[in-house]
Amino acid sequence: MKIYAELFYNNVEDFMSSTFPVLRELYTDEQWQSLLRDYYSRHQAKTPLFPELAREFLYYLEYERESAEHDYPFMLELAHYEWVEAALYLADEEVSVDQIDKNGDLLHALPLISSLAWLLSYHYPVHQISADFIPTEQHPTHILVYRDAEAEIQFIELNPVTMKLLQLIKNAEHHSSEAILLQLAEELQHPQPEVVIQAGLSLLQELHEKNVILGTKK
Protein backbone atom coordinates (compact mmCIF):
# COMPACT_ATOMS: atom_id res chain seq x y z
CA MET A 1 0.00 0.00 0.00
CA LYS A 2 2.88 2.36 0.75
CA ILE A 3 4.24 1.75 -2.76
CA TYR A 4 0.85 2.47 -4.34
CA ALA A 5 0.37 5.57 -2.19
CA GLU A 6 3.70 6.93 -3.41
CA LEU A 7 2.83 6.07 -7.02
CA PHE A 8 -0.45 7.98 -6.77
CA TYR A 9 1.21 10.98 -5.18
CA ASN A 10 4.12 11.03 -7.64
CA ASN A 11 1.77 10.89 -10.62
CA VAL A 12 -0.21 13.85 -9.29
CA GLU A 13 2.96 15.76 -8.41
CA ASP A 14 4.39 15.24 -11.91
CA PHE A 15 1.14 16.39 -13.52
CA MET A 16 0.77 19.48 -11.34
CA SER A 17 4.40 20.49 -11.81
CA SER A 18 4.07 20.34 -15.59
CA THR A 19 0.67 22.10 -15.62
CA PHE A 20 1.69 24.88 -13.21
CA PRO A 21 5.43 25.33 -13.92
CA VAL A 22 5.65 28.97 -12.82
CA LEU A 23 3.74 28.35 -9.60
CA ARG A 24 6.00 25.37 -8.92
CA GLU A 25 9.08 27.53 -9.51
CA LEU A 26 8.05 29.95 -6.77
CA TYR A 27 8.00 27.31 -4.05
CA THR A 28 10.75 25.29 -2.43
CA ASP A 29 10.53 21.51 -2.75
CA GLU A 30 9.29 21.24 0.82
CA GLN A 31 6.64 23.95 0.37
CA TRP A 32 5.42 22.48 -2.92
CA GLN A 33 5.13 18.97 -1.53
CA SER A 34 3.32 20.30 1.53
CA LEU A 35 0.87 22.13 -0.75
CA LEU A 36 0.12 19.04 -2.85
CA ARG A 37 -0.23 16.74 0.15
CA ASP A 38 -2.69 19.20 1.66
CA TYR A 39 -4.62 19.20 -1.64
CA TYR A 40 -4.52 15.40 -1.66
CA SER A 41 -5.87 15.09 1.90
CA ARG A 42 -8.49 17.88 1.77
CA HIS A 43 -9.98 17.75 -1.70
CA GLN A 44 -12.71 15.34 -2.75
CA ALA A 45 -12.40 15.18 -6.54
CA LYS A 46 -15.63 15.23 -8.58
CA THR A 47 -14.20 13.52 -11.66
CA PRO A 48 -11.88 10.57 -12.33
CA LEU A 49 -10.52 12.15 -15.53
CA PHE A 50 -6.80 12.88 -15.28
CA PRO A 51 -6.90 16.04 -17.50
CA GLU A 52 -9.43 17.51 -15.04
CA LEU A 53 -6.99 17.37 -12.12
CA ALA A 54 -5.88 20.94 -12.81
CA ARG A 55 -9.46 22.23 -12.57
CA GLU A 56 -9.90 20.30 -9.32
CA PHE A 57 -6.72 21.94 -8.02
CA LEU A 58 -8.10 25.39 -8.84
CA TYR A 59 -11.25 24.58 -6.86
CA TYR A 60 -9.08 23.56 -3.92
CA LEU A 61 -7.06 26.80 -4.08
CA GLU A 62 -10.18 28.95 -4.22
CA TYR A 63 -12.41 27.24 -1.66
CA GLU A 64 -10.43 24.80 0.49
CA ARG A 65 -6.88 26.05 0.85
CA GLU A 66 -6.00 27.52 4.26
CA SER A 67 -3.45 30.17 3.38
CA ALA A 68 0.08 29.43 4.51
CA GLU A 69 2.72 32.02 5.37
CA HIS A 70 4.61 31.37 2.12
CA ASP A 71 1.53 31.58 -0.13
CA TYR A 72 1.36 34.51 -2.54
CA PRO A 73 -1.71 36.76 -2.88
CA PHE A 74 -1.74 36.10 -6.63
CA MET A 75 -1.55 32.32 -6.19
CA LEU A 76 -5.05 31.53 -7.48
CA GLU A 77 -4.82 33.95 -10.41
CA LEU A 78 -1.45 32.59 -11.50
CA ALA A 79 -2.73 29.02 -11.29
CA HIS A 80 -5.81 29.95 -13.33
CA TYR A 81 -3.67 31.61 -15.98
CA GLU A 82 -1.48 28.53 -16.26
CA TRP A 83 -4.53 26.22 -16.34
CA VAL A 84 -6.08 28.16 -19.23
CA GLU A 85 -3.45 26.98 -21.72
CA ALA A 86 -4.22 23.31 -21.15
CA ALA A 87 -7.97 23.87 -20.90
CA LEU A 88 -8.14 25.79 -24.17
CA TYR A 89 -5.95 23.25 -25.92
CA LEU A 90 -8.42 20.48 -24.98
CA ALA A 91 -11.58 22.51 -25.62
CA ASP A 92 -13.78 21.23 -28.43
CA GLU A 93 -16.32 24.04 -28.71
CA GLU A 94 -17.53 24.82 -32.22
CA VAL A 95 -19.79 27.39 -33.86
CA SER A 96 -22.12 26.32 -36.63
CA VAL A 97 -20.96 27.66 -40.02
CA ASP A 98 -24.61 28.51 -40.68
CA GLN A 99 -24.25 31.37 -38.17
CA ILE A 100 -21.15 32.92 -39.77
CA ASP A 101 -20.49 35.14 -42.74
CA LYS A 102 -16.71 34.69 -43.02
CA ASN A 103 -16.39 37.69 -45.33
CA GLY A 104 -18.94 39.89 -43.59
CA ASP A 105 -18.54 43.63 -43.03
CA LEU A 106 -16.70 43.91 -39.72
CA LEU A 107 -17.81 47.50 -39.23
CA HIS A 108 -21.46 47.51 -40.22
CA ALA A 109 -22.34 44.03 -38.95
CA LEU A 110 -21.68 42.31 -35.62
CA PRO A 111 -18.35 40.41 -35.50
CA LEU A 112 -18.46 36.88 -34.14
CA ILE A 113 -15.68 36.08 -31.66
CA SER A 114 -14.48 32.48 -31.63
CA SER A 115 -15.50 30.32 -28.68
CA LEU A 116 -11.82 29.34 -28.61
CA ALA A 117 -10.85 32.93 -27.75
CA TRP A 118 -11.15 33.72 -24.04
CA LEU A 119 -11.10 37.18 -22.44
CA LEU A 120 -9.42 37.13 -19.03
CA SER A 121 -8.95 39.80 -16.37
CA TYR A 122 -6.66 39.56 -13.35
CA HIS A 123 -5.63 41.81 -10.47
CA TYR A 124 -1.95 40.94 -11.02
CA PRO A 125 0.25 40.78 -14.15
CA VAL A 126 0.18 36.98 -14.14
CA HIS A 127 1.82 36.70 -17.58
CA GLN A 128 4.98 38.34 -16.23
CA ILE A 129 5.38 36.46 -12.96
CA SER A 130 8.49 34.33 -12.53
CA ALA A 131 11.12 33.59 -9.92
CA ASP A 132 12.79 36.83 -11.08
CA PHE A 133 9.63 38.92 -10.94
CA ILE A 134 7.23 38.59 -8.02
CA PRO A 135 4.76 41.51 -7.95
CA THR A 136 4.08 43.11 -4.59
CA GLU A 137 1.22 45.33 -5.73
CA GLN A 138 -1.90 44.77 -7.80
CA HIS A 139 -1.83 45.82 -11.42
CA PRO A 140 -5.09 45.14 -13.34
CA THR A 141 -4.26 43.01 -16.37
CA HIS A 142 -6.39 41.98 -19.36
CA ILE A 143 -5.41 39.10 -21.63
CA LEU A 144 -6.85 37.53 -24.75
CA VAL A 145 -6.01 33.83 -25.00
CA TYR A 146 -6.90 31.97 -28.18
CA ARG A 147 -6.20 28.79 -30.11
CA ASP A 148 -4.92 29.53 -33.59
CA ALA A 149 -5.37 27.59 -36.84
CA GLU A 150 -2.34 25.40 -36.00
CA ALA A 151 -3.88 24.51 -32.61
CA GLU A 152 -1.23 26.58 -30.81
CA ILE A 153 -2.26 28.64 -27.78
CA GLN A 154 -1.52 32.37 -28.16
CA PHE A 155 -1.68 35.19 -25.60
CA ILE A 156 -2.22 38.91 -26.25
CA GLU A 157 -2.18 41.56 -23.51
CA LEU A 158 -5.04 44.03 -23.99
CA ASN A 159 -5.47 47.60 -22.83
CA PRO A 160 -8.72 48.38 -20.93
CA VAL A 161 -10.43 49.99 -23.95
CA THR A 162 -9.74 47.02 -26.24
CA MET A 163 -10.91 44.66 -23.51
CA LYS A 164 -14.17 46.55 -23.15
CA LEU A 165 -14.71 46.65 -26.92
CA LEU A 166 -14.32 42.87 -27.22
CA GLN A 167 -16.56 42.27 -24.21
CA LEU A 168 -19.27 44.49 -25.68
CA ILE A 169 -19.03 42.68 -29.02
CA LYS A 170 -19.09 39.27 -27.34
CA ASN A 171 -22.20 40.12 -25.32
CA ALA A 172 -24.06 42.04 -28.02
CA GLU A 173 -26.87 40.50 -30.04
CA HIS A 174 -28.03 43.05 -32.57
CA HIS A 175 -25.61 46.00 -32.63
CA SER A 176 -22.94 46.61 -35.25
CA SER A 177 -19.33 47.16 -34.23
CA GLU A 178 -19.69 50.72 -35.55
CA ALA A 179 -22.46 51.40 -33.03
CA ILE A 180 -20.39 49.87 -30.25
CA LEU A 181 -17.33 51.94 -31.21
CA LEU A 182 -19.44 55.11 -31.22
CA GLN A 183 -20.64 54.21 -27.74
CA LEU A 184 -17.03 53.76 -26.62
CA ALA A 185 -16.00 57.09 -28.17
CA GLU A 186 -18.81 58.81 -26.28
CA GLU A 187 -17.79 57.18 -22.97
CA LEU A 188 -14.17 58.20 -23.58
CA GLN A 189 -15.32 61.71 -24.53
CA HIS A 190 -13.09 61.45 -27.56
CA PRO A 191 -13.23 64.65 -29.68
CA GLN A 192 -12.96 62.66 -32.94
CA PRO A 193 -15.19 59.55 -32.88
CA GLU A 194 -14.10 58.63 -36.41
CA VAL A 195 -10.56 58.07 -35.09
CA VAL A 196 -11.91 55.56 -32.55
CA ILE A 197 -13.92 53.85 -35.29
CA GLN A 198 -10.93 53.51 -37.63
CA ALA A 199 -8.67 52.24 -34.85
CA GLY A 200 -11.34 49.76 -33.79
CA LEU A 201 -11.83 48.53 -37.35
CA SER A 202 -8.08 47.98 -37.77
CA LEU A 203 -8.05 45.94 -34.57
CA LEU A 204 -11.01 43.83 -35.70
CA GLN A 205 -9.36 43.17 -39.05
CA GLU A 206 -6.16 42.06 -37.31
CA LEU A 207 -8.10 39.71 -35.02
CA HIS A 208 -9.98 38.36 -38.03
CA GLU A 209 -6.66 37.43 -39.63
CA LYS A 210 -5.67 35.64 -36.42
CA ASN A 211 -8.97 33.72 -36.46
CA VAL A 212 -10.03 35.27 -33.14
CA ILE A 213 -12.92 36.81 -35.05
CA LEU A 214 -14.51 34.22 -37.33
CA GLY A 215 -16.51 36.71 -39.42
CA THR A 216 -19.85 38.35 -38.73
CA LYS A 217 -23.16 36.99 -37.52
CA LYS A 218 -25.61 36.24 -40.30
N, C-alpha and C positions, 0 to 999 in steps of 0.2 A: 504493500500500500504506500509505503514511503517513496518507493521508486515511481509509482504512478502519480503520486501527489506532486513530485518534482517535475515530472514530464508535463503535467497539466500547467503548472506554474510557468515553466520555461517556455512552453508554446505561447502562452498569453504574453509573457514578457517580451519575447521576440517580436510578436505581432505589434504590440503597443510601441515598442522602440522604433520600429520601422514606419509606423503610421504617424507617430508624433515625435519626429527626430529632433526638432528644435526644443520642444518641452523637455525631452530626455536630456538634452545637452545642458540644460540649466540646473539639473539636479546632480548631486553626487550619487555614486552607486548605492550607498546606504539609504539616502533619501528616496531615490527612485524605487528601490525594492520595497521600502516601507509603504510608499504610496500604493503600489500595485497589490501588495498583500492586504492592505486596508480595503482596496476595491474588491479584491477577491472575497474577503470575509464579510463585507457589508452588503454588497450588491446582489440582488436576486434577478438574474437575467431573464428577459421576457422572450428571448429567441435563441434557438440552438445554432443559428447560422453564424459561421465564423466571421464573414465580412461585416456582420452587424455588431461585432465586439466594440468597435470604435464608438458607435452611437450609444451603446450601453455605458461606455466609459464617460461620455459626455453627460449622460443622465446622472451618473454617480457624482461627477464633479459639481454639477449644478444643485442637486437636491440632497445628497447623502454625505458628501465630504465635510468633515469637521476640520476647519482650516488649521494648518500647522504653522509654526513660526517661520519656516523656510518657504512657505507657499507665496506665490506672487499674486498681486491683485488682478493681473491680466491673465491668470492661469486658464480660466474657462474660455475666454475669447481666443487665446492662442491655440488651445486645443481644438476649438470649433473651426478656426481658420485652417488648421492642418487636416482636420477631418474632411473638409469640403472637397479637397482634391480627389480623395478616394471615392467619396460619395458621388461626385459628379461624373467621375470616370465610369462608375457602375450604373449610373442612371439610364433608364431606357424609355424616358418620356418622349412622345412624338406628337406632332401636330398634323392633323389631316391636311393633305395638299389641297383639298376642296375649299379650305378656309383662306388660302394664301394666293395673292397675286405677286409672284416673284419679281415682276418688273413694274409694280405699282408706283404711283407718284408718292414719294416719301414725304412731300410737303403738304399736299392737298388731301391725302388720305391718312389713315391711321396705321403707322408702322406696327408690325407684329414682331415682338421680341421672342427669341427662341426660349423654349422651356429649359434648354440646356445652358442658359445664361442667367446667373444668379447675382442679385444685387445685395451686397452685404455692408453693414455698418457696424463699426466697433468704437469703443471709447479709447482704445490704444492703437498705435501703429503696428499692428500684429505682423505685417509683412516685412518689417524691418528688424524685428526682435531676433537676437542671437546672443551667444555667450559674450560677444563684444559690445552689444548694445542692449541694455536692459532699461527701458523707460521708467522714470520715477514719477512722471506726471501724465495725466490723461491728454490725449490729442485725438479728437474725433477723426475717424478715418473711414473712407468709403471706397469699396472695391467691387469691381465687376469681374466675376469669374465665369469663364465659359469654356465649352468643349469645342474645339475647332474641327474643320473637315477631316483632319488627319487623326482625330480622336485624342489630341493632345490638350491638356488643361492649361489655359492661359489666364493671366491675371492683369488687370488694368486698374491703377489707382484713379479715382474720380474726384473732381472738385465738387463742392456741395451743389452748385447749380446744375451740373451735368447729372448728378445723382437724382436730383429732384425731377429733372426733365424725363429721365428714363422711368422713374417711378410713376409719374403722371401718365406717360404713354402706356406703361404696363397695366395700369389700373383703369384706363379710359375705355369706353365702349363705343362712343359715337363721334368723338371730336377728331379733328385733323391735327397733325403735328403743328401746322401753322397756327391754329387756334391756341394750342398749348404754349407755343413759343411766345405768342402775343401776351398770354396771361403771365408768363414768366417775366417778360419785359416790363409789364405794368408793375408787378411785385418788386422788381429791382429798381423801378423808377428810372429806367434807362432812357436817355433823351432821344435815342435813335433805335426804335424797335426793329427796323429793317436790318440793323447790324446783328441783333440777337437772332433774328430769323435766319440770316445767311450763315452765321456761325453754327446754329443748331442744325441746319440742313447739311452742312459739311460734315458735322459729327455723325449724323444719321447715315450719310453715304459711306463714311469710313467703317461704321459698324456693320453696314450691309455687306461690304466687301469681306469683312471678317466672319460673316455668317452669324453674327449676334442678332441682327435684324434679318428675318427671313424674307421680308417683302412687306406688303400691306394687306390688311384684312379686306376680303371681298365684301 
